[in-house]
Amino acid sequence: MIVSRLSAAAFFLCLGLAAPAHAAGDIAVEVKNESEPVACAEKDNVTIKAISPQVRRFQIEAAHPAYAAGLVRDNWDADWTNCDMKGDPAFAPPTPPRRVTFWESIDYWLVGYTFPTFWRPADTTFRVGDRVEKGLHLVQLWKLGKDKSYEVLVVYPQDGYWRARPMPPQTLGFNSYGSSFLFGPIEQEGRPVVNIKEIEFDPKTISFKMHYKDGNSGTLTLASVDENRMVLDAVLDKPVGEGKGFVALRSMYVTEFNNDVARIAIREPGAKGWREEPLMPFQGGKATDVWMGRTNYSRHNTSSPDMVFRHFSADPNPPAKPEKK
């Protein structure tokens, strides 16, 4: 069994990677911790927000925790201990609960759902070609693996929450979702949200184009996904503005043994290595790379992926690849 206590640098080595080097043009962002303690494991109390008036392009990565190869049992059951959700708002959808298949190919397909209730009104539309659906609470992207299909990416259009995960290692056959992320101009409306007017999905590029209610737009493209990691390319049409977050991790932490994320590591400008800390007391800082995950087993969503935000750039275009000689 793999030893469970590993550093952020060891995390990358376990994936067969060197710690990511700074790409030309990478800029540092402000990393702000707005987390607060709770006793309920089903409440998102962790918020790690990236802030910059310049950033237009970056990457989001979801990768198996460093201890994944040592897992013999996963635990994804909900834990409602010490939870009181009676005060949460609940809105009925404009249509009865239903399932919608938007598009499918040999390798991918896209499915949408409405729930009996949701915590926000359902006014965001979702478009695939000429087909437009309004009021969907959840949209899932599935991918065909070696032996069966896997749900790898989901979005909740009405509040802008995303969840990503790589395909499971063959030793498990299934892996949990855990932390969520927000992409776009982040607002505080009871909890952090991104207000989206419409999402367009492009089957040719496996990309989601968000038209935000503040007039900005952003595109999230699936760059790669396999049994090790998922990489998403994120591009904003324009920066979100001074003092506003453009990407955030949303997760939960109750204790060291009951959490979806417990530690954070950042690469500060000019630093020779990572700065690693427990997540809850983290005081923030400037960073070109941000890793958030676990180095010890948790009894909640044990296999859920670690998350990385990296390659922040003011240039919306990806760097040119060197020509092959």
Buried (B, 14 or more C-beta within 10 A) or exposed (E): EEEBEBBBBBBBEBBEEEBBEBBEEBBBBBBBBBBEEBEBBBBBBBBBBBBBBBBBBBBBBBBBBBBBEEBEEBBBEEBEEEBEEEEEEEEBBEEEEEEBEBBEEEEBBBBBBBBEBBBBEBBBBBBBEEEEBBBBBBBBBBBBBEEEEBBBBBBBBBBBBBBBBBBBBEEBEEBBBBBBBBBBBBBEEEBBBBBBBBBBBBBEEBBBBBBBBBEBBBBBBBBEBEBBBBBBBBBBBEBBEEEBBBBBBBBBBBEEEBBBBBBBBBBBEEEEEBBBBEBBEBEBBBBBBBBBBBBBBBEBBBBBBBBBBBBBBBBEEBEEEEEEE
